[in-house]
Amino acid sequence: MTGLELESIHKFLTTLGVQRLTECIRIVPQTELYKPCPSLQAYVRQVVPWIQKQLYTEFTDIYNFFVSSDIKAQLAVMRFAEVCPWMLFICYSEELRVCVLVTLS
């Protein structure tokens, strides 16, 4: 199909009120067993000083950017959690009520 044909099809569908698929999709994450993950939080706190040292010695512009954006305060309030299983509902159309459940374990 040429660009002109695709544009004509798009105009025709728009005239009929047919939405694009991206306008019809709604993603709703659903979780079970949401709980804090202190091991990941401890790991991040363990590696941040090493990353900070590397940035300071080798990438001073990036280090200065993080310092100016108050990364210290942002890291202090970060919380980590885990969910099991992780589920994702992808609803293609509310009118049709078509939903796909994707479970990632």
C-alpha positions in Angstrom: 0.0 0.0 0.0 1.2 3.5 -0.7 1.2 6.4 1.7 -1.8 7.9 -0.2 -3.8 4.7 0.1 -3.1 4.5 3.9 -4.1 8.1 4.3 -7.3 7.6 2.4 -8.2 4.5 4.6 -7.4 6.5 7.7 -9.7 9.4 6.6 -12.5 6.9 5.8 -12.2 5.1 9.1 -12.1 8.5 11.0 -15.2 9.6 9.2 -17.0 6.4 10.4 -15.8 7.0 13.9 -13.6 4.0 14.0 -10.8 4.5 16.5 -7.2 3.4 16.1 -6.2 0.4 18.1 -3.8 2.4 20.2 -6.8 4.6 21.3 -8.8 1.6 22.4 -6.2 -0.2 24.5 -6.2 0.2 28.3 -3.6 -1.6 30.4 -4.5 -2.4 34.0 -1.9 -4.1 36.1 -3.3 -6.4 38.7 -1.2 -7.8 41.5 -1.5 -10.4 44.2 0.7 -10.8 47.2 2.2 -7.3 46.9 4.9 -7.1 49.6 8.0 -5.0 50.4 11.3 -6.4 49.2 13.9 -5.4 51.7 16.6 -7.6 50.0 16.4 -5.5 46.8 16.4 -2.3 48.9 19.5 -3.4 50.8 21.2 -4.4 47.5 20.5 -1.0 46.0 21.9 0.7 49.1 24.9 -1.5 48.9 25.8 -0.7 45.2 24.9 3.0 45.2 28.2 4.1 46.8 30.2 2.2 44.3 28.2 3.7 41.4 28.6 7.1 43.0 32.4 6.6 43.1 32.5 5.5 39.5 30.4 8.4 38.3 32.5 10.9 40.3 35.8 9.6 39.0 34.9 8.8 35.4 31.7 10.7 34.5 31.8 14.0 36.4 29.2 15.7 34.2 26.7 12.9 35.0 27.6 12.9 38.6 27.0 16.7 38.8 23.7 16.3 37.0 22.6 13.8 39.7 23.8 16.0 42.5 21.9 19.0 41.1 18.7 17.0 40.6 18.8 16.0 44.3 19.2 12.3 43.7 20.1 11.8 47.3 16.6 12.7 48.4 15.0 10.6 45.7 17.1 7.5 46.7 16.2 8.0 50.3 12.4 7.7 49.7 12.6 4.8 47.1 10.8 1.7 48.2 11.0 -1.7 46.5 8.3 -4.3 46.3 7.7 -7.7 44.8 4.5 -9.3 43.5 3.8 -12.9 42.8 2.3 -13.7 40.4 2.4 -10.6 38.2 -0.7 -10.2 36.1 -1.5 -7.8 33.4 -5.0 -7.2 31.9 -4.9 -5.7 28.5 -8.4 -4.4 27.6 -8.7 -3.8 23.8 -12.2 -2.3 23.9 -14.5 -1.4 26.8 -17.5 -1.7 24.5 -16.6 -5.2 23.4 -15.2 -6.2 26.8 -12.3 -8.0 25.2 -9.5 -8.6 27.8 -6.4 -10.6 27.7 -4.8 -11.8 30.9 -1.0 -12.2 30.8 0.5 -13.9 33.8 4.2 -13.6 34.3 5.8 -15.8 37.0 
